[in-house]
Amino acid sequence: MLPARAARVAGSPAADAGHPAGLAPPPRTAPANCYAERWVRTVRAECTDRMLISSERHLRSVLTKNAAHYNGHRPHQSRAQRPPDHDERTVVPLEGRIERPRAFSGPIDAYHRAA
């Protein structure tokens, strides 16, 4: 369904500007950035929607820990399920106890072998 503001005729200003189907973005909206929007959605789903943030200092701490987890431990599909700072030369022992430290005060747990 097209919104009422959509221009449906060729030659409209929105169609001439190259917008798909002649639909212009709503006025006063920020330009879309798919990477930032994806990160914000991920942070909201994994962190801020699941905990009570008490202050700006607490928010900065949570976001810093989430960024470290996101870039250092979380598997990325585009990197064959390896995190961005993965070192291929590191040998992981197959024997030993498995530890589960909390990644940060949220629902995510990280598992690794004890040294």
Number of C-alpha atoms within 10 A of each C-alpha: 3 9 7 7 9 15 17 14 11 11 11 13 14 19 18 11 12 11 12 10 14 19 19 16 13 8 6 6 7 8 7 9 8 9 9 10 11 11 13 12 12 14 17 13 11 15 21 15 11 12 13 10 14 8 9 9 10 12 15 12 13 19 16 13 14 21 15 13 17 17 14 14 17 15 16 13 9 9 10 8 10 16 18 15 9 13 9 7 6 7 7 9 9 7 9 10 10 11 12 12 11 12 16 18 13 15 11 13 11 13 12 12 13 11 10
